[in-house]
Each structure stands twice: as structure tokens, then as C-alpha cells.
Amino acid sequence: MNRHDRLRAALQGGTPDRVPVSAWGHWYLREMSAEDFSDVMVEFQQRYDWDFCKLHARASYHAEGFGFRHRPSTDAGIVHETLHTPISTPEDWRKLRPLPLSTPALAEQLQAIDLVKRKLGDQIPVIMTVFLPLDIAYKLLDKNGSLLAEHIKADEEAVKHALGVFTETFVPFIEEIVKRGVDGIYFSTKWANAHRLTEPHYRSLARPFDLMMIEAAKSLPCNLLHLCEDGIYLDALSDYPVAGFHWESQTKGNPSPGMGLKRLPKGAGVAGGVDPWTLAHGTPAEVRMKARDAIRQTEGRNFILGPGCSIMTAATPQVNLQALRDAAEL
């Protein structure tokens, strides 16, 4: 079975010859240009022979065109330093306007996709990362969740205006990504959990904008939804039209891969299995144990093996990533 067939089988209710496996994380020193980012993505892909290449792009690319500025990191283990965010009051959200595809940060990511596709060829599935609108708002505030919550409480309509602007910007961006021949979009939301908003509030505020962005990628076979942090609203978002759901299953408030599979619609895939802390600080034997347990829970069906969230690239030893890769073959 080739990689495309294996990945699609895992996400479409088929029977893959083995579980597909991949990993991803931020390469802070090499994500500042399309050329360098594409090079490190290809190097990482080829070093471990992953089943797909998940483009873990610079997170701030979503916010830079709206006025977010940062100083590039000089340490592989430390995120870039924020210099400026354009939002300080609820009224500031109303000043935002949609961005064209020619916006440098967006054009850079499209170029990176083209470079990766050219360097990897057609044998390797490629999945691109795009934040959902409420996550973009969070990033534009330099991940100040309490301030975003205050703004939502003070003037929810102003925040909704911004979510509409982000949607108007990223729907054409996603459509352009689709034209470049990727296999899926990895949609990420950090706000669909019990620590951010109530479940009804998330559905009323964020869901309409989420679905408009996901709709733009409906033709792709391998779209994934990442539910970040603890206490995820898996049941509430289980009807999102994606092929698979990804979350950190090792935290106390989240379901295991096997339990999550039972709660999702028939045929939906589950991704994850090994937490980033174990990958960074555990032993290869511990990585293999958690990986094999996740495969056992899902019986190797409708399952993609990988980290539960971004790996700590500077802290994660190669032997542990190799153990993750090898666990899919056992």
C-alpha cells in the first residue's frame, strides 16, 4: 500500500496495511522564509520516512498581515519574541479588514507549499496547517486568553466582526492551497475546551466561522481537526465535516484514542497517541509502549499514530522519534 492509500484508508473507514505515522513541531530557526522552511520540512520527512508531511508553519503567519510583529528567535527551543499586537481594546477588532493573498506572510506560505511539493514529489501526502478564526484572534493578542475573554464579554459583536474578517481572508487562502494539490488541511482550535468558553458559547460564537473555513477545503480527502489543550469538546464538534480528529489523549480531561473513536461518527479517523512530553523526555521504550497501546485501543483502524500536539523539536531526541516511527511497523 502506498502512503496515499494508507492515509486515506485510515481516514475513510478502510483497512490500511498498517497505521500511518507522522510527527510535527516548530523549527523556530528555520521557519522564517519559504526556502528554509520547505528545506527543514523535507529533511524531517526524509530522515524518518513519515507517511505524510504535515507542514507545521510559523504560527504567526496568520496574524502578521493584521499588524502582529515579532523578533525572530535565535534559540531553537524558544518561540519568537512578540514586539507588537494591534489589539488592546474591544473597539480595535472593528478596525480589521480582510487581507489579499498577496500579503507577504500568506504568499510566503503558498510558496513554501509549492517548494515542498516539488521537492517531495507526488509520493508523499502533504497536509497544511491553518488556524481557525478564534485561534487567529488569540494569536493576534499574543496568546493572551484572558484579554480575549474580556473582549468577548465586553463586546462580542466586535470580536465577531474580526472573526468574519479572518474568515474572509482565509477562505480564499485555503482555496489557493487546495489548488496546489495538498491532501488535506490541519485545522487547529485552542478554544473548543472547557477552560476557554462554555460549549454552547463556542458553538454560537465560533462554529459558523469554523465551518465556512472548513467548507473551503471540502474537496480534500485528508482534512483533520486539532482540538488543543485539556477538556476538549469532542462531542460538540464531532459533526464538523473533516476526515479525522486529533487531540492530546494523555491528559486527564481528554478521551483516549479508543474511547474517542467510539464517540465519533462511524468512519471518522483519530490521530495522536503519544504525548510531546514523553517524546521529549521519555525513553524509546516508553514511546513504543504508548504508541502500541494507542494502536491496540483502535485495533489499528481509523487511526493515525503521532504526537498528541506539537513536539518540542529542540528537546526531542532522534531515538524517540525513530521509536515512534518504528512502532507503526511492529
C-alpha positions in Angstrom: 0.0 0.0 0.0 1.4 3.4 -0.9 1.3 6.3 1.5 -1.7 8.0 -0.1 -3.7 4.8 0.0 -2.6 4.1 3.6 -3.6 7.6 4.9 -6.9 7.6 3.1 -7.8 4.1 4.3 -7.1 5.2 7.9 -9.3 8.3 7.5 -12.1 6.8 5.4 -13.0 3.6 7.2 -10.8 1.3 5.2 -8.2 -1.2 6.3 -4.7 0.0 5.9 -1.8 -2.4 5.8 -0.5 -0.7 9.0 -1.3 2.5 10.8 0.1 5.6 9.1 2.5 7.7 11.3 4.0 11.2 11.3 5.2 13.9 13.6 5.4 17.7 13.5 6.6 20.7 15.5 8.0 24.2 15.1 11.5 24.7 13.8 11.9 28.3 15.1 15.3 28.9 13.5 14.2 27.7 10.1 10.6 28.9 9.6 11.2 32.5 8.6 11.4 32.0 4.9 9.7 29.8 2.3 13.0 28.3 1.2 14.4 27.4 4.7 11.0 26.2 5.9 10.5 24.0 2.9 14.0 22.6 3.3 13.6 21.6 7.0 10.2 20.1 6.3 11.7 17.9 3.6 14.7 17.0 5.7 12.5 15.9 8.6 10.2 14.0 6.3 13.1 12.1 4.7 15.0 11.4 7.9 12.2 9.4 9.4 10.2 8.3 6.2 6.9 9.6 7.7 3.7 8.5 5.9 2.8 12.2 5.3 4.4 15.6 5.7 2.4 17.9 8.0 3.6 21.4 7.3 3.9 23.0 10.8 4.2 26.6 9.6 5.2 29.6 11.6 2.1 30.2 13.8 2.2 34.0 13.4 1.7 33.8 9.7 -2.0 34.0 10.4 -1.6 37.4 12.3 1.3 39.2 10.7 -0.8 40.8 7.9 -3.1 42.3 10.6 -0.2 44.1 12.3 1.3 41.5 14.6 5.1 41.9 14.7 7.8 39.8 16.3 11.6 39.4 16.5 12.8 36.0 15.2 14.1 33.6 17.8 17.9 32.9 18.0 17.3 29.8 20.1 15.9 26.6 18.6 13.9 26.0 21.8 12.4 29.4 22.3 9.5 30.9 20.4 9.9 34.3 18.6 9.6 37.4 20.7 6.4 39.4 20.2 7.1 43.1 19.5 3.6 44.5 18.8 0.0 43.4 18.7 -2.6 45.8 17.2 -5.4 44.9 19.6 -5.7 46.5 23.0 -9.4 47.4 23.3 -12.6 45.7 22.0 -13.1 48.5 19.5 -9.8 47.6 17.9 -11.3 44.4 16.5 -13.7 46.5 14.4 -10.7 48.2 12.6 -9.6 45.0 11.0 -10.1 44.4 7.3 -9.7 41.3 5.1 -6.2 40.7 3.6 -5.3 39.9 0.0 -3.4 36.7 -1.0 -0.5 39.0 -1.9 0.0 39.7 1.8 3.7 38.7 2.4 3.1 36.1 5.1 0.4 34.4 3.1 2.3 34.5 -0.2 5.3 33.0 1.7 3.3 30.0 2.8 1.9 29.4 -0.6 5.4 29.5 -2.0 6.6 27.0 0.7 3.8 24.6 -0.2 5.0 24.7 -3.9 8.6 24.1 -2.8 7.7 21.2 -0.6 5.5 19.6 -3.2 8.3 20.0 -5.8 11.0 18.6 -3.6 9.0 15.6 -2.2 7.2 14.7 -5.5 3.8 13.1 -5.7 4.5 10.0 -3.5 4.2 11.8 -0.1 0.9 13.2 1.1 1.1 16.9 2.3 -1.1 18.5 4.9 -1.0 22.2 5.6 -1.8 23.9 8.9 -4.4 26.7 9.2 -5.8 28.1 12.4 -9.5 28.6 12.8 -10.7 32.2 13.3 -10.9 32.3 17.1 -7.4 30.9 17.3 -6.2 33.7 14.9 -7.8 36.3 17.3 -5.9 34.6 20.2 -2.7 34.8 18.3 -3.2 38.4 17.4 -3.4 39.1 21.1 -0.1 37.3 21.6 -2.0 34.3 23.1 -3.5 36.4 25.9 -6.5 34.3 26.5 -7.8 36.3 29.5 -7.8 39.5 27.4 -9.7 37.8 24.6 -12.2 36.5 27.0 -12.6 40.0 28.4 -13.2 41.4 24.9 -15.8 38.8 24.1 -17.6 39.6 27.3 -17.4 43.4 26.8 -18.3 43.5 23.0 -18.9 40.1 21.4 -20.1 41.8 18.2 -16.7 43.5 17.8 -14.9 40.1 18.1 -17.4 38.6 15.7 -16.5 41.3 13.2 -12.9 40.2 13.5 -13.8 36.5 13.1 -15.6 37.4 9.9 -12.5 39.3 8.7 -10.3 36.3 9.4 -12.8 34.1 7.5 -12.9 36.4 4.5 -9.1 36.3 4.5 -8.5 32.6 4.9 -11.3 31.1 2.8 -9.5 32.4 -0.4 -6.2 31.3 1.1 -7.5 27.8 1.7 -8.9 27.7 -1.8 -5.5 28.6 -3.1 -3.9 25.9 -1.0 -6.3 23.4 -2.5 -5.3 24.4 -6.0 -1.7 23.5 -5.1 -2.5 19.8 -4.7 -2.2 19.2 -1.0 -4.0 16.2 0.5 -5.6 18.0 3.5 -5.8 20.9 5.9 -5.0 20.6 9.6 -7.4 23.0 11.2 -6.5 24.0 14.7 -8.6 25.3 17.5 -7.4 26.0 21.0 -10.7 27.4 22.2 -13.0 24.4 21.9 -12.4 23.2 25.5 -13.8 23.7 29.0 -11.0 26.1 30.0 -11.9 28.7 27.4 -15.6 29.0 26.6 -18.7 27.1 27.6 -19.7 24.5 24.9 -22.8 26.5 23.9 -20.8 29.7 23.7 -18.2 28.1 21.5 -20.9 26.8 19.2 -22.7 30.1 18.9 -19.6 32.3 18.6 -17.0 30.2 16.7 -18.8 27.4 14.9 -20.3 29.4 12.0 -16.9 30.8 11.1 -15.1 27.5 11.6 -17.5 25.8 9.2 -17.0 28.4 6.5 -13.3 27.8 6.5 -13.6 24.0 6.6 -16.1 24.2 3.7 -13.4 25.8 1.6 -11.3 22.6 1.8 -14.2 20.1 1.4 -12.7 18.6 -1.8 -9.6 17.3 0.1 -9.7 13.8 1.4 -7.5 14.2 4.5 -8.7 17.2 6.5 -8.0 17.0 10.2 -9.4 19.0 13.2 -6.9 19.6 16.0 -8.6 20.1 19.4 -6.0 21.6 21.6 -5.5 21.5 25.4 -7.5 19.7 28.0 -11.2 19.2 28.4 -11.9 19.2 24.7 -15.5 19.5 23.3 -15.1 16.4 21.1 -18.8 15.5 21.1 -19.9 19.1 20.3 -17.5 19.2 17.3 -17.9 15.6 16.2 -20.2 16.7 13.3 -17.5 19.0 11.8 -17.0 17.8 8.2 -13.4 16.6 8.5 -11.9 13.2 7.9 -10.2 12.9 11.3 -9.9 14.4 14.7 -6.6 15.0 16.6 -6.0 15.7 20.3 -3.7 15.1 23.2 -5.1 11.8 24.7 -2.7 11.6 27.6 -4.2 14.5 29.6 -6.8 13.7 32.4 -9.7 15.5 30.8 -9.5 14.1 27.3 -10.6 10.7 25.9 -8.2 8.0 25.0 -7.9 7.2 21.3 -10.1 4.2 21.7 -12.8 6.0 23.6 -12.7 8.9 21.2 -13.2 6.6 18.3 -16.3 5.2 19.9 -17.7 8.7 20.3 -17.1 9.9 16.8 -19.2 9.2 13.7 -18.6 5.9 12.1 -15.7 6.1 9.7 -14.1 9.2 11.2 -10.4 8.9 12.0 -8.5 9.6 15.2 -4.9 10.9 15.3 -2.4 11.1 18.1 -1.3 8.6 20.8 2.0 9.8 22.2 2.3 13.0 24.3 5.0 15.5 23.4 6.5 15.3 27.0 7.2 11.6 26.6 8.6 12.1 23.1 11.0 14.8 24.5 11.9 13.3 27.9 10.9 9.7 28.0 12.8 6.6 26.8 12.3 4.9 23.4 10.7 2.0 25.3 8.1 4.4 26.8 7.4 5.9 23.4 6.9 2.5 21.9 4.7 1.4 24.8 2.3 4.4 24.4 2.3 4.1 20.7 1.5 0.4 20.7 -1.2 1.0 23.4 -2.9 3.5 21.1 -2.8 1.1 18.2 -4.2 -1.7 20.4 -7.1 0.6 21.6 -8.1 1.4 18.0 -7.2 -2.1 16.6 -5.2 -0.2 14.0 -8.2 1.1 12.2 -9.3 4.7 11.6 -6.1 5.7 13.4 -3.1 7.8 12.6 -0.2 7.5 15.0 1.6 10.7 16.0 2.2 13.2 18.8 -0.8 14.5 20.7 0.3 18.0 20.0 3.4 19.7 18.5 6.6 18.1 19.5 9.4 20.1 21.2 11.7 19.9 18.3 14.8 21.2 20.1 14.3 18.8 23.1 13.1 15.6 21.3 15.9 13.1 20.7 16.1 11.3 17.4 15.9 7.9 19.1 12.5 8.7 20.4 11.2 9.9 17.0 12.6 6.8 15.5 10.8 4.7 18.2 7.5 6.4 17.2 8.2 5.7 13.6 9.1 2.1 14.2 6.1 1.5 16.4 3.9 1.7 13.4 5.7 -1.3 11.8 5.5 -3.7 14.8 
